[in-house]
Amino acid sequence: MESEQKKKNPKKPWQLNPNWAQLQLKLKSNSFNKYSKPIKDPDAETNKNSILGKRKERPDAESNDSKLNPLIPTNDDCSVTDVVAMDCEMVGVSQGNKSALGRVTLVNMWGNVIYDEFVRPVERVVDFRTKISGIRPRDLWKAKDFRAVQKKVAELIDRRVLVGHALHNDLKVLLLTHPKKDLRDTSEYQPFLNEGRRKSLRHLAAEVLGVEIQNGEHCPIQDARAAMLLYMKMRKQRERNYQQMGRAKSTLQTVRNRKKKRKCVFFFRNNCLPDRRRCEIGQSGYNRKVIGEDEQWSENVV
């Protein structure tokens, strides 16, 4: 009877939990072979012997971000400030030797762009000078007319201090003038000169700002920002020099005006030339007065 019951109800084999089965497989695969020699890491040994221990390695992205580029603006204020910097890129017209405006950029004192436009010259473009200017034919397809850009730039720089490098070239292609007292040209500033010779903006940016620009095609935004940073670094000293120059000119002008205000005494006889006269250079010139036809002398004090 018992044997018949065992046959009817045979014992089922013990089954392992599938989670335990996976764990055993992992342990077998990761088991350490005592006969195999571990691979020595030379960097680990050097780190053990070092006093400071292992140094935490930083990714390249973080190391590059740690070096901040001074040409990147620190805020988003795009308002027109009292000081603006300008840079222009030219193209060749006529036979290629004549320059015309191809692009103009204005930035405020924080380096934010307040105006940046491609310009369609009046004359036909012969040489785009792409290697330097960065201007291509497609950039001028929908560019603004020269007169409209000229008018807008004149409004933006009116009654403001204008900063730039070799500004006479930029104003020449814009066919504009600006008061000399409001010009701040980094190419003419005395501390930036090399034995009286002007340095390029590229060299000044590398020496003073530690930034590389104009490696290939020129970017007017970067050039304008570099000129503004150069001005802002020397702003206090430079404005002090301009004030001293202004005071010297004003004192010189007052001395000249005093000399011009001297009295002039002229003696005339009828309509003839004076037989005798005592004269000092005066501001209002000659003042004649004729008294009758008889021989009388008149004295005019101017």
C-alpha positions as CSV (number, residue, x, y, z in Angstrom):
1,M,0.0,0.0,0.0
2,E,2.8,2.4,0.9
3,S,4.7,1.6,-2.2
4,E,1.5,2.3,-4.2
5,Q,1.1,5.7,-2.5
6,K,4.7,6.6,-3.2
7,K,4.2,5.8,-6.8
8,K,1.0,7.8,-6.9
9,N,2.6,10.8,-5.0
10,P,6.3,10.9,-6.0
11,K,8.5,13.6,-4.4
12,K,9.1,16.6,-6.6
13,P,12.7,17.7,-7.1
14,W,13.7,20.9,-5.1
15,Q,13.8,24.0,-7.4
16,L,16.1,26.9,-6.8
17,N,14.7,30.5,-6.8
18,P,15.5,32.1,-10.1
19,N,17.0,35.2,-8.3
20,W,19.4,33.0,-6.4
21,A,20.3,31.2,-9.6
22,Q,21.2,34.5,-11.3
23,L,23.3,35.5,-8.3
24,Q,25.2,32.2,-8.3
25,L,26.0,32.6,-12.0
26,K,27.3,36.1,-11.4
27,L,29.5,35.0,-8.5
28,K,30.9,32.2,-10.6
29,S,31.7,34.5,-13.5
30,N,33.3,37.1,-11.2
31,S,35.1,34.6,-9.0
32,F,38.7,35.3,-8.4
33,N,41.2,32.7,-9.7
34,K,43.8,32.3,-7.0
35,Y,46.3,30.9,-9.5
36,S,46.0,34.0,-11.8
37,K,48.3,36.9,-11.0
38,P,46.5,40.3,-10.7
39,I,47.5,43.0,-13.2
40,K,49.5,45.8,-11.6
41,D,48.4,49.4,-12.4
42,P,51.5,51.7,-12.4
43,D,49.3,54.8,-11.9
44,A,47.9,53.3,-8.7
45,E,51.3,52.7,-7.3
46,T,52.4,56.2,-7.9
47,N,49.2,57.5,-6.3
48,K,49.9,55.3,-3.3
49,N,53.4,56.7,-2.9
50,S,52.3,60.3,-3.3
51,I,51.6,62.3,-0.2
52,L,48.4,64.0,-1.5
53,G,47.0,60.7,-2.8
54,K,45.0,60.3,-6.0
55,R,44.1,63.5,-7.7
56,K,40.6,63.9,-9.0
57,E,40.7,64.2,-12.7
58,R,38.5,66.8,-14.4
59,P,37.0,66.5,-17.8
60,D,38.4,68.7,-20.6
61,A,35.1,70.6,-20.8
62,E,35.4,71.9,-17.3
63,S,39.1,73.0,-17.8
64,N,38.1,74.9,-21.0
65,D,35.2,76.6,-19.3
66,S,37.5,77.7,-16.4
67,K,39.4,79.9,-18.8
68,L,36.8,82.7,-19.4
69,N,37.0,84.7,-22.6
70,P,37.0,88.4,-21.8
71,L,35.3,89.2,-25.2
72,I,32.1,87.4,-24.0
73,P,29.7,90.0,-22.5
74,T,28.9,89.6,-18.8
75,N,25.3,90.7,-19.1
76,D,22.5,91.0,-21.7
77,D,22.0,94.8,-21.6
78,C,21.8,95.9,-25.2
79,S,21.0,99.6,-24.5
80,V,22.9,102.4,-26.3
81,T,25.4,103.7,-23.8
82,D,27.4,107.0,-23.8
83,V,30.4,105.1,-25.1
84,V,30.1,102.9,-28.2
85,A,32.7,101.0,-30.2
86,M,32.6,100.5,-34.0
87,D,34.3,98.3,-36.5
88,C,33.7,98.1,-40.3
89,E,34.6,95.5,-42.9
90,M,35.3,96.6,-46.5
91,V,34.9,95.2,-50.0
92,G,36.6,96.2,-53.2
93,V,34.8,98.3,-55.8
94,S,35.8,100.0,-59.0
95,Q,39.0,98.1,-60.1
96,G,39.3,96.4,-56.7
97,N,41.7,99.0,-55.2
98,K,38.9,101.2,-53.9
99,S,37.3,100.3,-50.6
100,A,33.6,100.4,-49.8
101,L,31.5,99.5,-46.8
102,G,30.4,95.9,-46.6
103,R,29.5,95.4,-42.9
104,V,29.3,97.7,-39.9
105,T,29.0,96.7,-36.2
106,L,28.4,98.8,-33.1
107,V,28.6,97.5,-29.5
108,N,27.9,99.2,-26.2
109,M,30.3,99.6,-23.3
110,W,29.5,96.0,-22.1
111,G,30.2,94.5,-25.5
112,N,26.6,93.7,-26.5
113,V,25.7,94.3,-30.1
114,I,23.5,97.3,-30.7
115,Y,23.8,97.4,-34.5
116,D,25.2,94.9,-37.0
117,E,24.3,95.0,-40.7
118,F,25.6,94.0,-44.1
119,V,25.7,96.9,-46.5
120,R,25.1,96.9,-50.3
121,P,27.6,99.4,-51.7
122,V,26.5,102.0,-54.3
123,E,29.1,100.8,-56.8
124,R,29.5,97.2,-58.2
125,V,31.5,94.9,-55.9
126,V,34.6,93.5,-57.7
127,D,36.4,91.9,-54.8
128,F,34.6,90.6,-51.7
129,R,38.0,90.1,-49.8
130,T,36.4,87.1,-48.1
131,K,39.7,85.9,-46.6
132,I,39.9,89.1,-44.5
133,S,36.4,90.6,-44.4
134,G,34.5,87.3,-44.1
135,I,31.9,88.7,-46.5
136,R,30.4,86.4,-49.2
137,P,28.2,87.3,-52.2
138,R,25.1,85.7,-50.5
139,D,25.6,88.1,-47.6
140,L,24.9,91.1,-49.8
141,W,21.8,89.7,-51.6
142,K,19.4,91.1,-48.9
143,A,21.7,93.7,-47.5
144,K,20.5,97.2,-46.6
145,D,21.2,100.2,-48.7
146,F,24.2,102.3,-47.9
147,R,22.3,105.5,-47.3
148,A,19.9,103.8,-44.8
149,V,22.9,102.3,-42.9
150,Q,24.8,105.6,-43.0
151,K,21.8,107.5,-41.5
152,K,21.3,104.9,-38.7
153,V,25.0,104.9,-37.7
154,A,25.1,108.7,-37.7
155,E,22.1,108.6,-35.2
156,L,23.8,106.1,-33.0
157,I,27.1,107.8,-32.7
158,D,25.7,111.3,-32.4
159,R,26.9,113.1,-29.1
160,R,28.6,109.9,-27.9
161,V,32.2,108.8,-27.4
162,L,33.2,106.7,-30.3
163,V,35.8,103.9,-29.7
164,G,37.7,101.9,-32.4
165,H,40.9,101.0,-34.0
166,A,42.1,103.2,-36.9
167,L,38.7,105.0,-36.8
168,H,39.7,107.3,-39.7
169,N,39.3,104.3,-42.1
170,D,35.8,103.4,-40.8
171,L,34.6,107.0,-40.9
172,K,36.0,107.4,-44.4
173,V,34.0,104.5,-45.9
174,L,30.9,105.7,-44.0
175,L,31.4,109.2,-45.4
176,L,30.9,110.6,-41.9
177,T,32.7,112.9,-39.5
178,H,32.8,112.9,-35.7
179,P,34.1,115.5,-33.3
180,K,37.7,115.0,-32.4
181,K,37.1,115.4,-28.7
182,D,34.7,112.4,-28.8
183,L,37.1,110.0,-30.7
184,R,39.0,107.3,-28.8
185,D,41.3,105.6,-31.2
186,T,43.2,102.7,-29.7
187,S,45.8,102.8,-32.5
188,E,46.9,106.4,-31.4
189,Y,47.0,105.9,-27.7
190,Q,50.5,106.6,-26.4
191,P,51.0,103.6,-24.1
192,F,49.9,101.2,-27.0
193,L,52.5,102.6,-29.4
194,N,55.8,100.8,-30.1
195,E,58.5,103.5,-30.4
196,G,56.0,105.8,-32.0
197,R,54.7,103.1,-34.4
198,R,51.1,101.9,-34.3
199,K,50.3,98.3,-33.4
200,S,47.6,96.2,-35.0
201,L,44.5,95.3,-33.1
202,R,45.5,91.7,-33.2
203,H,48.8,92.3,-31.4
204,L,47.2,94.6,-28.8
205,A,44.5,92.0,-28.0
206,A,47.1,89.4,-27.5
207,E,49.5,91.5,-25.4
208,V,47.0,93.4,-23.3
209,L,43.9,91.2,-23.2
210,G,45.5,87.8,-23.7
211,V,43.0,87.0,-26.5
212,E,43.6,85.8,-30.0
213,I,41.5,87.4,-32.7
214,Q,41.7,87.8,-36.5
215,N,43.0,84.3,-37.1
216,G,41.8,84.1,-40.7
217,E,38.5,85.9,-41.4
218,H,37.9,89.0,-39.3
219,C,34.8,89.3,-37.1
220,P,33.7,92.9,-36.6
221,I,31.9,92.0,-33.4
222,Q,35.1,90.6,-31.9
223,D,37.1,93.5,-33.1
224,A,34.7,96.1,-31.7
225,R,34.6,94.3,-28.4
226,A,38.4,94.1,-28.2
227,A,38.7,97.9,-28.9
228,M,36.1,98.6,-26.2
229,L,38.0,96.4,-23.7
230,L,41.3,98.2,-24.5
231,Y,39.6,101.5,-23.9
232,M,38.0,100.4,-20.7
233,K,41.3,99.2,-19.3
234,M,42.9,102.6,-19.8
235,R,39.8,104.7,-19.4
236,K,40.7,106.6,-16.2
237,Q,44.2,107.5,-17.3
238,R,43.1,108.3,-20.8
239,E,40.2,110.6,-19.8
240,R,42.5,112.3,-17.4
241,N,44.9,113.1,-20.2
242,Y,42.1,114.4,-22.4
243,Q,41.0,116.7,-19.6
244,Q,44.5,118.0,-19.2
245,M,44.8,118.6,-22.9
246,G,41.4,120.4,-22.9
247,R,42.5,122.7,-20.1
248,A,45.7,123.5,-21.8
249,K,43.8,124.4,-25.0
250,S,41.3,126.6,-23.2
251,T,44.1,128.6,-21.4
252,L,45.9,129.1,-24.7
253,Q,42.7,130.3,-26.3
254,T,42.0,132.8,-23.5
255,V,45.5,134.2,-23.9
256,R,45.0,134.6,-27.6
257,N,41.6,136.3,-27.1
258,R,43.2,138.8,-24.7
259,K,45.8,139.7,-27.3
260,K,43.0,140.3,-29.9
261,K,41.1,142.6,-27.6
262,R,43.7,145.4,-27.8
263,K,42.6,148.8,-28.9
264,C,43.5,150.2,-32.3
265,V,43.8,153.9,-32.9
266,F,43.8,155.2,-36.5
267,F,44.1,158.7,-37.7
268,F,42.7,159.5,-41.1
269,R,42.7,162.8,-43.1
270,N,39.7,163.1,-45.4
271,N,39.4,160.1,-47.8
272,C,43.2,159.8,-48.3
273,L,45.4,157.2,-46.7
274,P,46.7,158.3,-43.2
275,D,49.9,160.2,-43.1
276,R,50.6,158.8,-39.7
277,R,49.0,156.0,-37.7
278,R,49.6,154.0,-34.6
279,C,48.2,150.5,-34.9
280,E,48.1,147.3,-33.1
281,I,46.4,144.2,-34.5
282,G,42.7,144.2,-33.5
283,Q,39.7,142.0,-33.8
284,S,37.4,144.3,-35.7
285,G,39.9,145.6,-38.2
286,Y,39.8,149.1,-39.7
287,N,37.1,151.6,-38.8
288,R,37.2,154.7,-40.9
289,K,35.4,158.0,-40.3
290,V,35.7,161.1,-42.5
291,I,35.1,164.5,-41.0
292,G,34.5,167.2,-43.6
293,E,36.8,168.3,-46.4
294,D,39.0,170.6,-44.3
295,E,42.2,169.5,-42.8
296,Q,41.0,167.9,-39.6
297,W,42.1,164.8,-37.8
298,S,39.7,162.2,-36.6
299,E,40.5,159.6,-34.0
300,N,38.6,156.4,-34.0
301,V,39.0,154.0,-31.1
302,V,37.7,150.5,-31.9
